Amino acid sequence: MNAKLLKLFFFIPLFVFTSRAQTDTLLTLTEIMFRPSAANSEFIEVFNLSHDQSVDLAGFKIKYQTSSPDSVISSTGNTVLQPRHYAIIFEGDYDLDTGIYKNIIPANAFVLTIDDNAFGSSGMSNSSDRNIYLLSAEDDTLETYLYSANNSEGLSDEKIILSKNNSIDNWSNSIEVNGTPGFKNSIAQKDFDLIAESLTIDPLQPTAGQTVEFNLLIKNIGLETAQSFTAIFSEDSNLDSSSQTGEIFSSQNLTNLLSGDSLNVTAELTLPVPGEIQIIAEVSFQNDEDTLNNKLIASFTVDPKPFQLNDVVINEIMYDPQSGEPEWIEIYNHTDESIDLIDWRLKDNSSSARLTNESLVLNPHDFVVLADDSTITDFYEIPVAVIVFNLPSLNNGGDDIVLLDALNNRIDSVSYVPDWGGGNGMSLERIGVDDESNDPSNWSTVLSPLSGTPGIINSATPKNIDLALTSFSPLNDYGIIGEPSLFTAKIKNAGTNDIQSYQLKIYRDANQDSTAQENELIETKIMGFISSGDSVEAELNITGFAEGVNHYIAVSFIENDEFIFNNTGFAKLTGVVINEVREDIVINEIQYAPSAEEPEWIEVYNRSSKVINLSGYQIADNSDTARVVSNYLQLLPEEYFVIAKDSTIINKYDLTGKFIVSNFPTLNNSSDKLMILDSLDRVIDSLEYFSDWGKTAKSLERIDPFGLSSSEINWQESSDPLGATPGKINSVTQKDFDISVTMLIFEPEHPLIGTDASVFAEIKNVGKEQAVFNLLLFEDTDNDSIPD
């Protein structure tokens, strides 16, 4: 019997020891809800710390403060708590189907209740600290925790690190309303949790254009190694504290950050523009259980870049404007960066003035015009900002102009004198922005047809792309209605770049406003390659012009032309209806070697059936041309017209027809070329005469108006007693009716006084028509050879 008792004594203590040791090790209190947001909603949470052992909670008890223990029961009969799982123990009257935790408790959580309707005698206190005990089925105390009654409604006490440590440092108030029954505590250390611990910038006070270094310290406060994650840097341009794809300037993929370790990640960004900047640095980790600590935001100010000499240059000066126009200065941003002109100043020899006390940004390679009156826009179309301020008065005899930045640093200065250019209503232009401000050869009077070029590239500055129309004119000043008229246009590539192709546009300026309008476009000619500095000439046949003066505009056009004031040319063409043609009017009589008593003269004859306006007609010889008729003058069919060098012609001849005194080229006595030209410079008649065609002193008469002008046999010296027939039919020209007395004979040849004598007259009809005539015989008693 003693042997049997000994055996029993050995077995029982071994079983009890093993069971209690397991339970003490595996189970721990993890959450206490003593101030729920709804009645009958208190709970106590227990966690199985083991990774591979289950614990049967049958017979376990919860003891509240000094109250009697409450037994733990299961509505399903299952009381086994699986490894790494939570058990939530509710009051006996908690309604699991409708209670406040219905949609909070995860499906895999283990839900139990106690065997009565309240923890302790009437539930847990929310105003004073109380002890909670977890008892085994054998009433052994497995866990105890003194909760702190400082919670807001709906917030539980949660354990931070899931261990047997129930000290006050390992517990805290939940940050989740209604707690975390059945899942990880809101304040518990996460398995995976990366935080953005700090963000620093270098330099601390950057300036525009500097490259700034950003350092993000990432720390792994999770329990597990972070295998793969990304550090992202963004410039929060819209200041919404949220990173968008277009704002990211650095994204770095990183791996293997051990629990408790930190990693410093660096990114760089160049900040070209001054102003307020906000940078977002964040860590993106797919497994992260707490993303609220993954982002840091740094806000700072980027100061303007310190300005250098000639960052902004004085580019054009109107120191002596036309009446009514204000003085003005143009400045130019010589840099690739925007420059704020707030608090900049301009001064001359005697005064200084602030440009503006508000922000005004001068864009890279752009202009701003400084004027002392807004009326400058009445004189120019200015495509840039105009600052109107108390501009120091500019002296016509020369002045010193100094441009200062907001820190009173001298950025540019010019000491101009009138010899440099400008004045008399014309601006003084800088030629090259890269060249010295005070080099006289770097300045010029404006070359534009306007008196200045405020807000655009200077006319004197060489351009990269500059197409110039250097001439545009018709071949003749007139055009014959119904026929094409040839125009020529000369185009020069005045820029430094070669031009592959361009357009030449021709407009008929119908309203004569000297402005090319699309509805006036009559031709567009596509032109080809032209190298820098070269010129080409284009020919254009223009039709459709009207009678009278027609106005035309030619425009050479290329995209991005940097100077458009030299692209346009103007021309006029007089449209005429042709009346006379060659030899409608002929040269009919020439007095090229007159006696001293008369001047040189020329007679022309209208042999046509047309009425011809002689206005603009010209006489030309071998070397010179002169307009002989300036005003309207009609020449009727079969009418003569005499052009004499002076009025003494009327002393010798009875000019009953039309004549004019006009200075024409001197006629050579030996020989000369002689032409009559109309107002269009067309040759109407021409010949070359020689002295052996006729004797001097007498005129040279055309025999047949319809014969050849240049034929010697069609010319003969005048047979008229006066030696010429100006203004009437030529003496050598066959007449329609012409009876000639060819011979007069007395018989006897010398009769005696008092005797009879017979007179015989030979009459010849040298006219073209039959003649009926009378023969009259006169005795010339006064010997004046004139029949009275």
VOGU-3710 file (C-alpha; in Angstrom, 3 decimals, decimal comma):
1> mnakllklff> 0,000/0,000/0,000  2,802/2,360/0,756  4,250/1,524/-2,580  0,923/2,378/-4,259  0,631/5,690/-2,429  4,146/6,586/-3,420  3,330/6,017/-7,033  0,208/8,223/-6,889  2,083/11,005/-5,128  4,668/11,080/-7,882
11> fiplfvftsr> 2,143/11,254/-10,746  -0,209/14,004/-9,604  2,355/16,735/-8,852  3,987/16,201/-12,260  0,661/16,782/-14,142  -0,319/19,899/-12,243  3,085/21,509/-12,597  3,201/21,053/-16,358  -0,299/22,482/-16,947  0,187/25,613/-14,836
21> aqtdtlltlt> 3,566/26,379/-16,352  2,096/26,345/-19,867  -0,832/28,578/-19,015  1,268/31,150/-17,203  3,569/31,398/-20,190  1,062/31,494/-23,049  -1,739/33,845/-21,996  -1,694/37,589/-21,368  -4,239/40,378/-20,888  -4,113/42,780/-23,891
31> eimfrpsaan> -7,147/45,146/-23,724  -9,663/46,354/-21,129  -12,816/48,241/-22,181  -14,175/49,700/-18,941  -15,853/52,830/-20,373  -17,738/51,710/-23,457  -19,828/54,006/-25,647  -22,932/51,835/-25,134  -24,402/49,913/-22,162  -23,522/46,239/-21,585
41> sefievfnls> -20,465/46,641/-23,858  -17,525/46,182/-21,466  -15,004/43,569/-22,520  -11,658/42,051/-21,584  -9,287/40,750/-24,251  -6,787/37,875/-23,783  -4,083/36,873/-26,268  -2,338/33,517/-26,835  1,347/34,378/-27,123  2,321/30,944/-28,423
51> hdqsvdlagf> 3,105/30,328/-32,070  2,232/26,657/-31,948  0,233/25,777/-28,758  -3,476/26,188/-28,088  -4,970/26,905/-24,662  -8,322/25,569/-23,411  -10,075/28,340/-21,488  -12,754/26,074/-19,994  -13,200/26,926/-16,346  -11,102/30,124/-16,591
61> kikyqtsspd> -12,309/33,093/-14,615  -12,149/36,879/-14,633  -11,874/38,534/-11,266  -12,673/42,279/-11,005  -11,031/44,105/-8,087  -12,386/42,431/-4,907  -15,483/40,922/-6,427  -16,022/37,219/-6,777  -14,579/35,714/-9,967  -16,815/35,345/-13,045
71> svisstgntv> -16,454/32,145/-15,042  -15,705/32,245/-18,743  -18,171/30,353/-20,931  -18,737/29,745/-24,653  -22,079/29,856/-26,410  -20,787/27,298/-28,922  -19,115/24,993/-26,443  -15,675/25,692/-27,980  -13,254/27,087/-25,373  -9,903/26,419/-27,116
81> lqprhyaiif> -7,877/29,570/-27,963  -5,631/29,007/-30,974  -1,982/30,209/-31,129  -1,535/33,934/-31,818  -5,273/34,572/-31,524  -7,351/36,909/-29,394  -10,216/35,950/-27,077  -12,763/38,695/-26,332  -14,732/38,138/-23,127  -18,025/40,098/-22,906
91> egdydldtgi> -20,587/40,503/-20,183  -23,233/37,804/-20,182  -25,985/40,099/-21,523  -24,019/41,553/-24,465  -25,948/40,984/-27,707  -23,439/39,628/-30,189  -25,831/40,114/-33,146  -26,713/43,782/-32,604  -24,052/45,143/-30,269  -21,704/47,985/-31,146
101> ykniipanaf> -18,842/45,589/-31,927  -20,775/43,621/-34,554  -18,867/45,161/-37,498  -15,622/45,655/-35,585  -14,695/42,189/-34,336  -12,932/40,189/-37,089  -14,426/36,906/-38,216  -11,531/34,834/-36,884  -11,724/36,297/-33,363  -12,707/34,032/-30,451
111> vltiddnafg> -15,735/35,435/-28,597  -16,627/34,358/-25,032  -18,808/35,706/-22,236  -18,897/35,497/-18,468  -21,539/33,655/-16,601  -23,354/36,745/-15,323  -24,306/40,137/-16,722  -21,552/42,293/-15,206  -17,891/42,185/-14,453  -17,727/42,241/-10,645
121> ssgmsnssdr> -20,916/43,150/-8,897  -22,125/45,968/-11,180  -19,573/46,470/-13,960  -16,220/48,159/-14,158  -15,612/51,630/-12,779  -14,641/54,400/-15,197  -13,738/56,877/-12,480  -11,096/55,061/-10,427  -8,322/52,608/-11,160  -9,191/48,946/-10,677
131> niyllsaedd> -7,420/45,557/-10,844  -8,331/42,872/-13,333  -7,256/39,275/-12,737  -7,128/36,321/-15,121  -7,569/33,065/-13,203  -7,056/29,550/-14,433  -9,583/26,772/-13,955  -7,668/25,953/-10,811  -8,109/29,578/-9,607  -4,438/30,300/-10,121
141> tletylysan> -3,756/33,970/-10,949  -2,245/33,990/-14,434  -2,323/37,775/-15,127  -3,159/40,944/-13,263  -3,469/44,520/-14,524  -4,368/47,747/-12,742  -6,129/49,846/-15,345  -5,998/53,656/-15,223  -9,415/55,310/-15,309  -8,443/58,360/-17,363
151> nseglsdeki> -10,032/57,323/-20,644  -12,612/59,134/-22,710  -15,802/57,352/-23,540  -15,323/54,523/-26,026  -11,537/54,339/-25,549  -10,074/51,228/-23,951  -6,787/50,501/-22,203  -4,467/48,703/-24,651  -1,201/46,858/-24,186  1,648/48,219/-26,261
161> ilsknnsidn> 3,957/45,201/-26,526  2,140/41,867/-26,405  4,111/40,227/-23,609  3,642/39,347/-19,955  4,716/42,857/-19,027  1,739/44,597/-17,425  3,602/47,598/-16,101  2,102/51,047/-16,617  4,715/51,777/-19,328  3,395/48,919/-21,457
171> wsnsievngt> -0,217/50,108/-21,428  -1,912/53,211/-22,811  -5,239/54,526/-23,916  -6,517/53,258/-27,251  -6,563/55,698/-30,140  -9,441/53,864/-31,826  -13,030/54,564/-30,707  -14,602/51,341/-29,384  -11,135/49,831/-29,122  -9,662/46,977/-31,147
181> pgfknsiaqk> -11,474/43,814/-29,964  -10,109/40,754/-31,723  -7,311/42,464/-33,678  -4,046/44,260/-33,162  -4,140/47,059/-30,628  -4,140/50,557/-32,028  -1,086/51,444/-29,932  0,656/48,097/-30,283  3,978/47,852/-31,930  3,397/46,909/-35,584
191> dfdliaeslt> 5,034/44,063/-37,386  5,637/46,387/-40,315  5,920/50,079/-39,608  8,280/52,526/-41,289  8,260/56,148/-40,215  9,604/59,356/-41,772  11,481/60,460/-38,692  13,115/63,714/-39,861  13,557/65,913/-42,933  16,386/68,443/-43,241
201> idplqptagq> 17,459/70,795/-46,059  20,862/72,142/-47,029  21,425/75,044/-47,373  18,928/76,260/-44,824  18,354/79,542/-46,680  18,596/78,748/-50,406  18,547/81,312/-53,187  16,963/81,039/-56,632  19,026/78,892/-58,930  20,704/76,921/-56,131
211> tvefnllikn> 20,547/73,143/-55,883  19,084/72,163/-52,511  19,809/68,835/-50,785  16,992/67,144/-48,873  17,765/64,443/-46,277  15,000/62,103/-45,128  15,659/59,843/-42,143  13,575/56,662/-42,366  13,282/54,404/-39,290  11,873/50,889/-39,004
221> igletaqsft> 9,851/50,810/-35,745  8,120/47,605/-36,788  8,971/44,167/-35,465  9,889/42,778/-38,883  12,460/43,688/-41,527  11,146/45,999/-44,268  12,084/44,082/-47,383  11,170/46,633/-50,081  10,037/50,248/-49,841  10,363/53,585/-51,671
231> aifsedsnld> 11,461/57,061/-50,606  9,565/59,770/-52,532  10,340/63,509/-52,694  7,840/65,977/-54,192  7,626/69,712/-54,697  4,132/70,533/-53,487  3,495/73,194/-56,081  -0,231/73,510/-55,356  0,375/73,497/-51,579  -2,284/70,850/-50,939
241> sssqtgeifs> 0,103/68,761/-48,747  -0,480/65,815/-51,037  1,988/64,450/-53,544  0,864/64,166/-57,183  2,717/62,351/-59,931  3,693/65,548/-61,682  5,202/66,967/-58,480  7,642/64,073/-57,791  11,287/64,942/-58,426  12,937/61,890/-56,796
251> sqnltnllsg> 11,782/58,314/-56,228  14,306/55,819/-54,776  13,655/52,087/-54,297  15,224/50,688/-51,091  15,472/47,252/-49,427  16,135/45,392/-46,179  15,795/47,855/-43,335  16,033/45,840/-40,118  13,743/46,395/-37,168  14,998/49,311/-35,110
261> dslnvtaelt> 17,414/50,510/-37,807  17,390/53,882/-39,617  18,328/54,936/-43,139  19,186/58,393/-44,491  17,979/59,107/-48,055  19,168/62,162/-50,031  17,552/63,958/-53,000  18,455/67,176/-54,827  16,310/69,836/-56,486  17,249/73,075/-58,254
271> lpvpgeiqii> 14,872/75,872/-57,339  15,004/78,529/-60,088  12,313/80,896/-58,828  12,201/82,737/-55,497  9,200/82,317/-53,251  7,547/80,000/-50,752  8,382/76,328/-51,331  6,802/73,246/-49,765  8,539/69,883/-50,021  6,914/66,529/-49,194
281> aevsfqnded> 9,118/63,583/-48,243  7,415/60,253/-47,663  8,110/56,547/-47,486  5,884/54,154/-49,414  5,777/50,639/-47,921  3,149/48,187/-49,131  3,013/46,215/-45,851  3,023/49,280/-43,630  0,426/48,971/-40,853  0,505/52,659/-39,959
291> tlnnkliasf> 0,727/55,120/-42,864  0,020/58,188/-40,762  3,690/58,503/-39,791  5,112/58,072/-43,296  5,159/61,689/-44,461  6,970/64,899/-43,502  6,496/68,371/-44,979  9,124/71,107/-45,019  8,200/74,700/-45,898  10,810/77,367/-46,539
301> tvdpkpfqln> 11,484/80,503/-48,563  13,741/80,657/-51,608  15,382/84,069/-51,680  16,026/85,889/-54,964  19,361/85,149/-56,556  21,923/87,909/-55,941  22,105/89,961/-59,108  25,295/90,438/-61,086  26,491/93,377/-63,157  24,632/93,490/-66,497
311> dvvineimyd> 22,044/90,873/-65,509  19,675/93,618/-66,622  20,953/96,172/-69,147  19,793/99,592/-70,286  18,838/98,864/-73,888  17,147/101,935/-75,407  16,892/105,595/-74,389  14,425/108,205/-75,615  16,054/111,312/-74,179  14,771/113,839/-76,746
321> pqsgepewie> 11,242/112,766/-77,773  8,956/114,452/-80,246  6,437/116,955/-78,944  3,927/115,357/-76,602  5,793/112,081/-76,252  7,168/111,309/-72,773  10,767/110,363/-72,097  11,348/106,643/-71,633  13,973/103,961/-71,152  13,864/100,300/-72,123
331> iynhtdesid> 15,670/97,667/-70,005  16,392/94,043/-70,950  16,778/90,863/-68,844  20,081/89,486/-70,025  19,755/86,225/-68,052  17,913/82,898/-68,330  16,022/83,586/-65,109  13,045/85,700/-64,114  13,889/88,831/-62,128  11,519/90,670/-59,797
341> lidwrlkdns> 11,994/94,435/-60,140  10,331/95,305/-56,825  12,232/98,131/-55,101  14,720/98,556/-57,973  15,769/102,150/-58,649  16,887/104,332/-61,531  18,987/107,439/-61,103  20,755/110,051/-63,176  23,143/112,834/-62,299  20,670/114,657/-60,108
351> ssarltnesl> 17,836/112,400/-58,895  16,768/108,855/-58,095  13,389/107,077/-58,237  11,953/103,680/-57,307  10,603/101,723/-60,271  7,851/99,948/-58,313  7,063/98,909/-54,751  5,066/95,915/-55,982  6,225/92,634/-57,468  6,846/92,931/-61,208
361> vlnphdfvvl> 8,626/90,006/-62,813  10,886/90,601/-65,811  10,985/87,323/-67,717  14,220/85,913/-69,169  15,344/87,718/-72,334  12,406/90,089/-72,205  11,944/93,847/-72,000  10,286/96,311/-69,650  9,705/99,957/-70,587  10,175/102,700/-67,982
371> addstitdfy> 8,259/105,901/-68,746  7,354/109,062/-66,913  3,838/109,159/-68,404  1,310/106,578/-69,554  0,779/108,510/-72,795  3,704/106,556/-74,241  1,081/104,039/-75,407  -0,398/106,751/-77,632  2,813/106,651/-79,672  3,721/102,945/-79,728
381> eipvavivfn> 2,145/99,514/-79,577  4,164/98,058/-76,701  3,872/94,268/-76,182  5,509/94,249/-72,714  4,895/95,786/-69,303  5,247/99,557/-68,961  6,276/100,945/-65,567  5,065/104,523/-65,182  6,958/106,300/-62,402  8,815/109,508/-61,664
391> lpslnnggdd> 11,513/108,901/-64,259  14,493/111,200/-63,715  14,569/113,851/-66,433  17,007/112,902/-69,208  19,247/115,703/-70,485  19,401/116,199/-74,246  23,066/117,147/-73,975  24,011/113,856/-72,269  23,397/112,204/-68,896  24,434/109,356/-66,607
401> ivlldalnnr> 21,807/106,632/-66,158  22,325/104,059/-63,387  20,132/101,002/-62,689  20,185/99,710/-59,085  18,643/96,553/-57,610  16,667/96,379/-54,352  19,911/96,086/-52,365  21,302/99,223/-54,041  23,786/97,224/-56,129  24,664/98,799/-59,480
411> idsvsyvpdw> 23,410/96,471/-62,213  24,086/98,673/-65,252  25,022/102,249/-66,095  25,251/104,318/-69,283  26,830/107,736/-69,754  25,435/108,801/-73,130  26,160/111,930/-75,173  24,308/113,159/-78,295  27,218/112,095/-80,530  26,254/108,483/-79,829
421> gggngmsler> 22,967/108,928/-81,713  19,321/109,563/-80,967  17,796/112,991/-80,519  15,326/114,973/-82,599  12,512/112,589/-81,718  14,547/109,441/-82,399  15,609/106,958/-79,734  19,151/105,845/-78,932  19,405/102,055/-79,397  21,918/99,626/-77,939
431> igvddesndp> 23,318/97,403/-80,698  24,523/94,376/-78,695  23,376/93,385/-75,203  26,597/91,399/-74,727  28,830/94,354/-75,517  29,946/97,208/-73,278  27,295/99,599/-72,026  29,564/102,636/-72,369  31,109/101,864/-75,748  29,875/104,555/-78,202
441> snwstvlspl> 30,168/102,078/-81,084  27,598/99,902/-79,319  24,883/102,549/-79,720  23,001/103,854/-82,755  20,088/106,043/-83,719  17,006/103,883/-84,230  16,900/102,421/-87,748  13,223/101,574/-87,674  10,761/103,752/-89,632  9,230/104,349/-86,211
451> sgtpgiinsa> 10,993/106,727/-83,882  11,716/103,973/-81,369  11,296/100,247/-80,663  10,112/100,050/-77,038  9,346/96,484/-75,954  10,815/94,735/-79,002  14,299/93,888/-80,248  16,194/96,997/-81,307  16,280/97,814/-84,996  20,071/98,261/-84,776
461> tpknidlalt> 20,623/94,856/-83,162  21,673/91,976/-85,449  18,935/89,345/-85,504  19,104/85,589/-85,873  16,067/85,624/-88,155  15,584/88,840/-90,093  14,121/88,890/-93,578  14,226/92,309/-95,235  12,458/93,582/-98,349  14,994/96,063/-99,708
471> sfsplndygi> 13,126/97,161/-102,853  9,800/96,749/-104,611  8,859/98,508/-107,836  7,289/98,023/-111,268  9,503/97,822/-114,328  7,585/100,822/-115,686  5,594/103,443/-113,831  2,590/102,611/-115,977  0,777/99,452/-116,920  -1,390/98,888/-119,940
481> igepslftak> -4,892/97,839/-119,028  -5,457/94,197/-119,955  -1,759/93,322/-120,052  0,470/92,012/-117,214  2,898/94,453/-115,668  6,264/93,241/-114,394  7,271/94,059/-110,811  10,563/93,208/-109,128  11,142/92,695/-105,411  14,550/92,366/-103,811
491> iknagtndiq> 14,757/90,386/-100,569  17,757/90,199/-98,271  18,520/87,755/-95,468  19,729/90,304/-92,920  19,822/87,737/-90,108  22,662/85,516/-88,960  20,794/82,264/-89,688  20,272/80,768/-93,140  16,638/80,694/-94,253  15,277/77,571/-95,882
501> syqlkiyrda> 12,057/79,025/-97,268  9,818/82,050/-96,905  6,874/83,782/-98,547  6,536/86,931/-100,614  3,001/88,323/-100,392  1,608/90,986/-102,733  -1,385/93,121/-101,773  -3,346/95,662/-103,803  -3,840/98,513/-101,348  -7,321/99,390/-102,530
511> nqdstaqene> -8,145/101,685/-99,603  -4,684/103,298/-99,721  -4,153/102,948/-95,953  -0,645/101,505/-96,427  -1,698/98,458/-94,410  -1,625/94,943/-95,841  -4,989/93,278/-95,226  -5,966/89,693/-96,044  -8,836/90,765/-98,290  -6,314/92,747/-100,366
521> lietkimgfi> -3,964/89,780/-100,934  -3,548/89,058/-104,660  -0,547/86,691/-104,730  1,599/84,573/-102,424  4,919/83,447/-103,864  6,815/80,647/-102,091  10,538/81,437/-102,060  13,399/79,044/-101,415  16,742/78,981/-99,615  18,633/82,198/-98,941
531> ssgdsveael> 21,865/82,229/-96,975  22,763/84,799/-94,349  23,747/88,131/-95,917  22,595/87,198/-99,423  19,894/88,842/-101,521  17,569/87,495/-104,194  15,362/89,229/-106,727  11,862/88,008/-107,507  9,833/88,912/-110,582  6,058/89,103/-110,465
541> nitgfaegvn> 3,575/89,693/-113,268  0,648/91,629/-111,853  -2,631/91,989/-113,690  -6,076/93,297/-112,859  -5,077/96,874/-112,164  -7,482/99,707/-112,869  -7,075/102,843/-114,915  -5,302/105,499/-112,888  -2,956/105,109/-109,920  -2,866/101,637/-108,316
551> hyiavsfien> -1,143/101,125/-104,945  0,632/97,882/-104,026  2,263/96,473/-100,885  4,838/93,665/-100,846  5,584/91,782/-97,629  8,388/89,263/-97,111  7,184/86,797/-94,478  8,851/84,143/-92,331  7,807/82,705/-88,995  9,594/84,139/-85,944
561> defifnntgf> 11,001/87,126/-87,826  12,686/89,179/-85,107  12,369/92,514/-86,892  9,285/93,172/-88,997  9,778/96,850/-89,785  11,962/96,059/-92,822  9,608/93,468/-94,318  7,332/95,786/-96,277  7,668/97,667/-99,542  5,307/100,024/-101,366
571> akltgvvine> 4,877/100,680/-105,079  2,559/102,569/-107,424  1,502/101,696/-110,940  -0,534/103,928/-113,224  -2,987/101,915/-115,267  -3,512/103,371/-118,693  -5,782/102,637/-121,629  -3,674/102,679/-124,771  -4,858/105,158/-127,439  -2,036/105,993/-129,811
581> vredivinei> 0,405/103,500/-131,240  3,713/103,925/-133,010  3,615/106,386/-135,912  0,114/107,629/-135,163  2,086/110,823/-134,705  5,141/111,347/-136,905  7,989/113,800/-137,039  7,057/115,896/-140,068  9,505/118,804/-140,309  12,824/119,634/-138,679
591> qyapsaeepe> 14,636/122,922/-138,439  17,996/121,676/-137,104  20,259/124,395/-138,593  18,255/127,632/-138,620  19,457/131,075/-139,498  20,062/133,548/-136,713  16,563/134,957/-136,998  14,756/131,803/-135,860  15,194/129,024/-133,249  15,440/125,284/-133,712
601> wievynrssk> 12,026/123,697/-134,014  10,282/120,447/-134,767  6,892/119,841/-136,284  4,844/116,687/-135,617  1,734/115,555/-137,453  -1,221/113,436/-136,333  -1,677/111,158/-139,297  -4,213/108,996/-137,469  -7,951/109,366/-137,029  -7,561/109,629/-133,244
611> vinlsgyqia> -7,706/112,560/-130,897  -4,426/112,302/-128,991  -3,524/113,906/-125,662  0,050/115,154/-125,865  0,430/115,616/-122,098  3,728/114,130/-120,985  5,152/113,841/-124,499  8,948/114,034/-124,819  11,592/114,839/-127,390  14,874/112,934/-127,349
621> dnsdtarvvs> 18,055/112,989/-129,386  21,125/110,815/-129,287  22,038/111,808/-125,733  19,202/113,584/-123,935  15,455/113,591/-123,328  13,119/116,446/-122,411  9,429/116,603/-121,587  7,956/119,202/-123,916  4,255/119,072/-122,968  3,205/119,114/-119,334
631> nylqllpeey> -0,504/119,865/-119,483  -3,443/118,401/-121,303  -3,172/119,221/-125,021  -5,297/117,630/-127,759  -3,929/116,949/-131,209  -6,764/116,359/-133,665  -6,537/114,075/-136,682  -4,469/115,585/-139,521  -3,410/118,410/-137,217  0,116/119,809/-136,925
641> fviakdstii> 1,962/120,722/-133,766  5,146/122,768/-133,582  7,649/122,661/-130,711  10,062/125,599/-130,810  12,974/126,424/-128,533  11,876/130,060/-128,184  9,094/132,356/-129,304  11,089/134,141/-131,996  9,675/131,610/-134,430  6,560/133,781/-134,728
651> nkydltgkfi> 8,677/136,654/-136,073  9,281/134,713/-139,250  6,282/132,490/-139,684  2,578/133,014/-139,381  1,758/130,114/-137,023  -1,955/129,665/-137,234  -1,928/126,126/-135,770  -0,883/124,723/-132,380  2,617/125,322/-131,153  4,511/125,405/-127,868
661> vsnfptlnns> 7,763/126,908/-126,706  9,785/124,278/-124,843  13,426/123,476/-124,355  14,320/120,198/-126,037  17,756/118,675/-126,745  19,919/120,659/-129,156  19,878/119,207/-132,674  23,251/118,554/-134,293  23,811/120,111/-137,729  25,766/117,190/-139,120
671> sdklmildsl> 23,475/114,379/-138,002  21,421/113,316/-135,019  18,917/110,805/-133,739  15,499/112,211/-133,061  12,628/110,544/-131,203  9,216/111,516/-129,991  8,054/109,624/-126,888  4,675/109,549/-125,180  4,040/109,932/-121,449  4,725/106,191/-120,979
681> drvidsleyf> 8,181/106,554/-122,518  7,072/104,640/-125,563  8,711/105,629/-128,836  5,991/106,961/-131,123  8,301/107,949/-133,980  12,061/108,063/-134,555  14,628/108,701/-137,245  18,255/109,535/-137,757  18,846/112,444/-140,160  22,023/113,564/-141,931
691> sdwgktaksl> 23,075/116,974/-143,283  23,168/115,721/-146,919  19,384/115,152/-146,722  18,900/118,911/-147,110  20,665/122,271/-147,130  21,130/124,369/-144,014  18,888/127,337/-143,170  15,959/125,635/-144,836  13,941/123,108/-142,944  14,014/119,391/-143,643
701> eridpfglss> 10,521/118,375/-144,696  8,910/114,939/-144,778  7,585/114,168/-148,203  4,980/111,545/-147,325  3,535/111,405/-143,773  2,814/107,713/-144,395  6,231/106,902/-145,735  9,156/105,580/-143,692  10,470/108,042/-141,121  13,990/106,725/-141,426
711> seinwqessd> 14,156/106,698/-145,237  16,311/109,365/-146,855  14,125/109,444/-149,973  11,166/110,497/-147,824  12,887/113,743/-146,817  13,723/116,886/-148,728  14,632/120,439/-147,957  11,712/122,861/-147,971  10,770/124,435/-151,267  8,643/127,080/-149,627
721> plgatpgkin> 9,760/130,697/-150,309  10,119/131,194/-146,552  12,342/128,145/-146,318  9,913/126,166/-144,112  6,252/125,400/-143,549  5,765/125,127/-139,746  2,179/124,368/-138,755  0,928/123,518/-142,228  1,338/120,953/-144,968  4,927/120,606/-146,161
731> svtqkdfdis> 5,950/122,276/-149,374  7,384/118,967/-150,663  4,360/116,944/-149,770  1,952/116,032/-152,494  -1,327/117,863/-151,939  -4,795/116,757/-152,725  -5,314/119,919/-154,773  -2,171/121,605/-156,049  -1,981/123,635/-159,284  1,586/124,660/-160,051
741> vtmlifepeh> 2,759/127,402/-162,514  5,842/125,708/-163,833  6,781/128,244/-166,522  6,010/131,846/-167,490  7,303/133,022/-170,974  7,115/136,455/-172,687  7,153/136,678/-176,495  9,028/138,512/-177,548  11,234/137,850/-174,564  12,171/141,530/-174,351
751> pligtdasvf> 9,314/143,578/-175,865  9,687/147,305/-176,693  7,781/149,903/-174,863  4,465/150,592/-176,525  4,382/147,229/-178,325  2,220/144,232/-177,568  3,604/141,069/-176,061  2,185/137,589/-175,514  2,410/135,803/-172,181  2,481/131,984/-172,028
761> aeiknvgkeq> 1,967/130,172/-168,682  2,625/126,414/-168,190  0,239/125,046/-165,575  0,777/121,617/-163,969  -1,590/119,734/-161,677  0,792/118,249/-159,083  -2,097/117,460/-156,703  -3,803/114,169/-156,184  -7,199/115,274/-157,419  -8,555/116,821/-160,656
771> avfnlllfed> -8,603/120,606/-160,438  -10,798/123,346/-161,791  -8,870/126,600/-161,556  -8,535/130,203/-162,612  -5,384/131,823/-163,907  -4,722/135,356/-162,736  -2,047/137,569/-164,180  -0,589/140,429/-162,130  1,752/143,262/-163,040  4,176/143,680/-160,106
781> tdndsipd> 4,366/147,446/-160,370  5,938/147,857/-156,926  8,424/145,031/-157,465  7,619/143,403/-154,107  6,979/139,920/-155,642  3,595/139,873/-153,971  0,453/139,715/-156,064  -1,794/142,556/-154,944
//
